[in-house]
Amino acid sequence: MDKNITFNNGNGNGNSQKRAVPFLGSVLVSLGKVTSDQVLEALDIQRQTGERLGEILVKLGYCTEEDIAKALSVRSGYRVVSLNEVGVDIAAASLIPPEKAKKHKILPIKRENNILYVAMQNPNDIIAIDDLQLLTGYTIKPVIVSDTELTAAINNYVNTAYNVTIAAEEEEVHEEEEAGADDDKPAVNFVNQMIESAVRAGASDIHIEPQEKYLRIRFRIDGVLHEVMQAPSKMQASIISRVKVIGNMDIAERRIPQDGRATVKVEQQIIDMRIASLPSVYGERITIRMLPRNTRAITVHELGFTPENERRIIEASEKPYGFVLVTGPTGSGKSTTLYALLSRLNRIEKNIITLEDPVERRFAGINQIQLNNRAGMTFASGLRAILRSDPDIVMVGEIRDLETAKIAVEAALTGHLVFSTLHTNDAASTVTRLAEMGIEPFLIASSVICVVAQRLVRVLCPSCKKPVTYRKRELQRLIPDFPFDSGTGDDDPVTIYHAGRCISCNNTGYRGRRGVFEIMKISPRIRDMILTGRHAPEIKEVAIEEGMSTLRYDGLLKVKAGITSYEEMLRVIV
C-alpha cells in the first residue's frame, strides 16, 4: 500500500493548492526529518528525472540515508539493520546468481532454519520476494539497509562471484588460437564486467596493467587508485585486444601508443570513454578515462565554496567582460567548476560557446565544440572561429600555448567574458605562468579579473568517520595554523575526524570528493604589481591581506567542519 497524503502548497498570495505526497514523504515529515516544502521540492525534481523520492531528498541534503531507511521501516514494518554490524553470509548470498542480485537490488545476508533474511531496497516488492522464494525454497524475510550499504555489498558480491567464474572458465581454456578474437567469450565477459564495475564504483579511470605473472586492474576512485581485480596472464592479450576493438584501435599494432574513443550504456547511464594504449615491458597497458554524461549539472553552491569565496566567484562571473582562469593539476575538478559557472549563466539572452577536448558534459542551450586536431580544429583555430560567431561568453578547455593565450586575452579585452583553465600550483602563480608563456604584463593586468586555484579532497564517510577530541593546546601543537573559533580557551575541547572503515565506503574511509579553493580577485593594487613585474609570492601576500583564503586555510576549514581529515588534506595540499 502506498497511500498519499495531501500538503498545501501556498503561492504567497493567500491561495493554496493541495498536492498529493507519497506515504514515504509524509512519514519523513511526521518524524521531523524533512519539511513539507522540501518534500514538494523533491517531487518537482522527481517529475523531471524519474529518480526515487528518498534518493532525491538525500542528494539535496535534506535528510540522510538512515532517515530514509527508518521511514521505510515505519511504512513496511520491517526492521532496519546495518551490514557493517551484521555482515553478509557468503553462503547465503550465493543462493542467488549475481544477475538476480543486481536486477532486483537484493542480497541474502543470513540463513536461519527455513528463513532467509534478505537486504532489500524496496521491501514491498512482492514480485522480487516471490521470485526469490521460488528460487531458494526458503521463507523470505526482508530487512532494510541504507542504499549505500546495499549497493556496496551487492557490488562486492557480484565482483567476487564474477572473478571466480572467470577463473573457472580460464582453467578450461587451453592455448588461445589468436589473441584478440572477437568471439573470445571470457575476455568479452571480463571487459564488460570491468566497465560495469567501474561505473558502479564511480571510478574516473580504469588502469589495465600487464605484470609478469598476471594482469592487474585498478580503478581510480575519488582520486586514489585501488586494485579491484586480476586476470590470468593467458587472458592478457585477448582482454587488451577486446578493449582496443571497443575503442576502434588497431589490434595488430602493439609497438606504438594509440588513442581511441567509445560510448557505452550501463544501467541507463551513458558513459563516454577515452582509451589510451602504451607499450610496456610485459605488454600494452591500457588507460580508460570514464566520462559520464550527467543529466543534472552541479550548481555553484554544491562545489564547496565558503560564503565569501562563493560571493567572489559569482561576482567575477557576472562581469560583462574579462578573463576568469581556473587553475590546478590534472584531475582537480577544474572543468566541473567551469561547468557550474556556465550552467548558472546559461540564459536565453546569452550566446555561450565552448571549445573542449573532450566535451565531458552536455548542456542544452550551450554551443559546445569538440576539438579535432587531425582536422585542424585546434584550440587556437577554434577560438578564432568562435569569435566570429558573436559570442557573449566563451569557454576554452585549456590554455596550452602562447597562440591560444593571446587570442583568449584579446577576446577578454574586446568585450567577451572568457573562462579557461591553466596548470599552476596556486592563484598567484598564474600571473607568472602567463608572463612566461609570452603574454605582456599590461595585457594580463587589463584582461584577467579573477583566478581560482583548486584541489579535490576526499569526503569522510559519514557511516564510519571517527571523532577525536583534543584540548586546544594539544591540537595547536599538531596543527599550528588550525582555525580555532574566537574565544576558545587552551583547555577547551576541539573535535576533528579521522577516517574509519566500513562496507559503505569499501573500507577506504572516504566517499565522494569536495573542492578546496583559493580565489584571487585582481584588485587595483594587484594590477599595479602585475604591471611592475612583481613576483608571485609578493602578489600572494597582498591577496591574503585583501581577504583571500589560501588553499591550506580553506582545507583546514573543511577539516574543522568534519568534511575531511587532516591526513587527506595533507595528501593534496602542500
N, C-alpha and C positions, 0 to 999 in steps of 0.2 A: 504494500500500500504506500502510496506517495501522495498523500493529500496535500492540498495547497492552503496557505494562509494568505489573507489579503492585508497589504500595507497601504496606507495613504501616502501618496507622493505629491506633496504640495508644490505649487509653481510660484509661490511668493506673492500672489495677489488675492489670496483668500480662497481660491479654487483648489480642489484636490482631486486626484484621480486614483481609484483603487486598482492595485495591481496584484496579481496572484504570485505568491512566493512559495517555492518548494518547501517541503517539510524540513529538509536539512537546514535551510536558511532560518526558518522560524525557531528551530532548536538552538542554533548558534546565538540568535538574538536573546532567547529566553535564558541561556546560560551566561549572558553578558559578554560573550566573546566578540561580537560584532554589533553594529547598529543596523537598523532597518535601511537607512540611506546607503550604507556600504553594501548590503545585500542587493539593493536595487541597482547600484552601480555595476556590481559584478554580473547581474542578469543582463544588463545592456551589453556588456562585453561578450557574454555567452552567446547572445543572438548573432554577433558578428563572427566569432571564432569557433563556436561549437564545442569549446572546452567544458569540462565539468565545473560546476559551481564552486566546489571546495577547492579545486586546483587554482581557480582564478582568485579567490579570496586569499589564498596563501601567497600567490605571486604579488598581489597588491600589498601584502604586508599587514593585512587586517587581522589575521589570526594565524595560528601555527598548524602544522600537520597533526599534531597531537590533539588540538582542539577539534579538528575535523573528525579524527578517529573517535573521540568521546561523543561527538554529536551523532555519528553513525551508530555508536553503541546504544544511545538512547533511542534512536529510530528503530533499530533492529532487535535489540535485546541481547545481542551477543557481546562477549567481553573483549576488552582491549588488552593486547599483550605486546611486549617489546621483544623482538627477535634477538636483540643484544643480550637480553636476560635469559630467555628460554632456549635460544639456539635453534638449529634446524637439524633434525634427524635425517641423515642422508638416505638411510634405508627407507624411510617414509617418503621422502621426496622422490626417490627412484620408482615409486609405484606409478608415476605418470610420466609420459615422454616429455622431453623439453618443449616440443612444439605445442603441446596442450597447456603447459605452464605459461608459455608466452601468450597463447591465444586468449585464454580466459583470465590472465593475470591472477593466477592462484598458485599456491605451493603447499603441499602437505608438509607439516613440520613435526608431527608426533603420532605414534600409534599407541593405543591403549585398549587392550582386549579387542572388541569389534568396532571400536570408534577410531576414526581418522580425523585428527584436528588439522584444519586447512586454513592457512592465511589467505584472505581474500580482499580484493579491492572493493568489491560490491557483494556483501554477504547476503543480499536479497536476490542474487542471480540464480533463480531456481533451475534454469536450463543447465548452467555450469555444474550445480550441485548434483542434479540427476545424472548428468553425463559422467561425473566423477564416481558416483555411487555404482553405476553400471560397470565402469571400467575397473574399479578396485574391489568391489564386493563389500566394502566397509560402509558403516553408517557415518555419514559426513557431518562433522560439527564445525561450522565456520568460526574463525576468530578474526578480530580486526587488528591490523597493524598499520602503521603510517605508510603512506605511498612510497617514501624514500627507502624505508627499510625493506618493504616488499619488493620493489624494483631491484635493489641491490642483491637481495637474496636469490631472486629468480635469475638474474644475470650470472651470479656466481655458479648456480646450479647448472644453467644452460652451458656455460663455458666449460665447466668441469666435465659434464656429460659429453659434450661435443669432442673435447680433446681425447677422451677415452675412445670414442667411436673412430676418430681419425687414426689413432694409434693401432686399433684393431684392424682397420681397413689396410693400413700400410703393411702390416705383417703378411697380408695375403698378396701384396703387390711384389712381383719379382723385378727384374730389370725393366726400366722404362724404355720402350722401343724408340720413342722420340720425345725429347724434352719439349714441354710446352704444347703438347697436343691438346686441342680444344675439348676433346672428349675425355680428358683425364678427370674422372669424377671426383676422386679425393681432393685434388687441387682446386677444382671449381667450388666444391663444398667448403673447403677450408677458407678460401678467399672471401666467399660470400659471408661466412660466419664471422670472419675477422672484421669486415667492414661493418656488419650489423652490430657487433660488439662495440666497435669504436664509436658508432653513432649513439648507442645506448649509454656509453660511459661519458659522453660529452667530450671525446678526445678531439684535439685540434690537429694532431698529426699522427700518422702511423709510420713506424720505422720497421722495415723488413731487413734484417741484418744477418748475412751468412757468417757463421762461426766455423771453427774447424770441424766440429762433430755434429752440429745441429743448426737449425735456422731459428734465430731469435726474433720475436715480435714484441715491439714496445709501443705503447701509446703515450702521447704527451697529454696529460690531463691536468688542467689548471696550471699549466706552465712547467710541470715536472714530469719526467719520463718514468714510466712504470713497465716492467716486464710482465706481460699478461699471458703469453703462450709460447710454446716452442713446437717446431715441426721437425721430423727426422730429416737428415741431410739428403736422403734419397728423394724427398719431395721438393727439394730446394729449386731445382731447375724448372719443374712444372708449375710451382707456385709463382715464381718470378715471371715466367712466360705468360701465365694467366693474367697477372696484373698488367703486363705490357700490352696484351691483347685488348684488355678493357680500355687502356689509355691510347689505343691506336698507335702504338710504337712498333718499331722493327724488332721482332723477337730474334732474328738471326744475327743482329749486331750487338755484341757484348763488350766491345773494346772501348767504346766512347760513351760519354754521358748522353742521355736522351731526355726529352721532356714530353709529357702527354697530358691530356685532359679527358675527363669523363664526368658523366652525371648519373647518379644512382638515386633510387627511391627506396627508402626504408621506413615502413610503417607510416605512410602518408607524408613523410618528410623528404624533401628533395635536397640532395647534397651534391654540390659541385666539388670535384676532386682535381687537384693539380698533382701530377705524378712525375717524379724525377728519379732517373736511374744513375748510378755512379759505380764504375768498376772498382772492385776492391780485391784484396789478396785471395779471399775464399769465394769470390764470385760477385755478381752485381748486387748492390744494396739498393733498396727502393725506399723513397720517402713520399708519403701521400699526405698532402695538405687537405683537410676537410673543411669545406666552406658551406655551412647550412644556409639555405635560402629562407631566412626567418620571415614570418608573416607580420610580426609586430616589431616596430622599431623601438629600441630602447630610448628612454627620454633623458634629457639633461639631468633631471633630478635623480634618476636612478644610477647615474655614473659614480656617485660617492663624493661629490664636492661638499666642502664645508659651505655654510651660508654665504660667507664672504667671497670664497672662490667662485661659487655659482653666480653671484651678482657680477663679479668681474668678467666672467666668460660671456654671460648673456649681454652685458653692456657692450663688449667688444664685437659680438656677433651681430648686433643691431646697428652698427655704424654703416653709413651709406657706401663707404669705400674704405679700402685699406687691406693690409696683408696680415692674416692670422695664421701662425705656424704652430703645429703640434709636434713635439719632439720626444724622442725616446728610442731605445733599442728595438729591434725586431721582436714582435710579439708582446708589446707593452700596451696594446689597446688603442693605438692612435686612430686607426680607421673607425673604430666604434665611437670614439669621441666626435670625430668629424661627422659621422652619420647622424648622431644625436643632434648636433647643431643644425645640420641641413634639414632634418626632419622638422625641427622647430620652426625653421624659416620657410618651409615649403608652403607657399600660399599662391593663390591663383594669379596674383599680380606680379609675382616674381618669376623670372626666367632663370632657372638653375641648371647649369650644365657641369657634368663631372667627367674627368678623364682618369681611368683607373686601370690597374693591372694586378689582379683581375677585378671584375665587378663582384664584390663579395656579398652585397646585399642589394636587392632591387626595390625601388620605391616608385609608387605611382606619382606622376606629376613632376618627376625629376628626370632630366635627359642624361642618361648615363652612357658613356662611350668606353668601349673595351680597347685597350692598347693592342696594336698588331705590328710588331717591329719588322716582321718579314715583308709586310705590305707597305712599309714606310710610315706607318702611323705610330710615331714616337711621341713622348711627352711634349717635346718642343714643337713638332709639326702639328700635333693635335691641338695644342694650346693656341697656336696661331689661327687655326681654323675656327676654334671655339670663339675667339674674339671677333670674328667676322659674322657671328650668329646672334648678335645683340643680347649678350647675357647680362643679367644683373649680379648674379653670384656664380663664381667659378670655383670648382674644387679640383686640384691636381693631386693625384695619388701620392706622388713623392717628388721632391726636388733632387734630381740625381746629377745634374751637370750645370755648368755656367749658363748655357743657352736657355735652358728651361727656367733657371732662376731669374735671368734678365727679363724674359718675357712676362713672368709672373709679377715681378716688381713693377714693370711698366704698366701692366694691366691694373694693378692696385693704384697706381698714380693717375690713371686715366678714368677713374670713376667706377671701378669694379670692386666688389668685395671678394677677395681671393683667400681660399683656405688651402693649406698644403701641409705636408709632413717633412721632417728632416731628422737625421740621426745625430743627436748630440746628447751629452750627459746631463745637462741642466739648461734652464731657460736662458741664463746669461751667456752661455757658450754659443748660443745660436747666432748672436751678432758676430762673434769671431769667425764662426764657420762660414757665414755668408761672405764675409770680407775675404777669407782665404780662398773662396771659390772665384773671387774676382769682382764682386759687386762693390761699387763705390760706397764709402760710408754715408755720403749725403743721400744716396738713393735708399739705403737701409733705414736711415733716420726718418726719411719722408714717407716711406711706404708701410713699414711694419708698425702695427698698432698693439699687438698682443702676442706673447709667446707662452705656450703651455708645455711644460715638461711633465711627463707622467711615467708611472710604473704600474704594474699589477701585483697585488699581494693576495695570497690565498685567504679565504674567509674561514675562520674556525667553525668546525661542525657544531651546530647548536646541540646535537644529541650527546656529545661526549666531551666538549671542552671543559677543562679543569680550572676552577678558580684557585688562585694562590694569593694569600693576603700577606702584605709586608707592612712594617712600620715605615713611615715616610723616610726616616733617615737611612733605613736599610735599602729601600728602593733607589734612593738618591745616590748611594754608593754604586749600585749596579748600573743605573741609567742616569747619569748626572743631569742630562737636559730633559728629563721627563716633565711633561706639562701638568704639574700639580695644580689643583684648584687653589685659588687665593684663600688664605686663612687656614690651610691645612697645617696642623702642628707636627713637630718632629716625631711624636709618638702616635699620631693618628694612623688608623689602618687604611691602606690603599690596596685594592684588589685588581690584579690583572689576570689574564687567562693564558693557559698553555694548551697545546694540542693533546687530545686523548686518542682513543682507538675504538671504533665500533663498526658494525656492519653497514650503517648508513653511508659512511664515508670510505668504505672499503679499507678500513684500518689505516687511513692516511692522516686522520685528524682534521682534515680540511674539506670543504665542499663549496665550490664556486670561487670567484675572484672579485676584487673590488679595486677601483682605481685610487692611486695616490698621486697628488697633483702639486705642481708649483706654477703659479700663474704670474707672469711679469707683464704689467702694463707699461707701455713706452710713454713715460711721463716727459714733460719738457726737460727736466733735469737729466734723465737718462738719454734723451735725444741729443742733448748737448755733449754728453760723454761719448756717444757714438761718433758724433762729428769730429771730436778731437782725438779719436783713436784710442780711448781708454780700454784697458784690458778687462776680461770677463770677471775676475774676482772683484774688481772695483765696482763694476756695474751691479754685480750681485749684492754687494754690501749696501749700496744706495737703494736697490729694490727692496731689501729687507727693512731698511729704515722707513720706506714708504708703505709698508704693510704687507709685503709678500711673505707667505708661509713657504718655507723650504720643503723639499720632498721629505726630508727626515722628520721635520716637525709635523707635517701632515700625516706621516706614517705613525708617529708616536701618538697622535690624537686618536687614530684607529686602534692602536694597542690599548689606550686608556678606555676607549668605548667598548672593549671586548670583541671588536670585529675581527682582529687578527692577533697573532702572538708577536712578541718582541723578536723571537728567533726567525720568524718568517719575514719580518720587516728587514732584519739584517741581511737576509738572503738576497734581497733585491735592491736594497738601497745602501750605498756606501756611507 
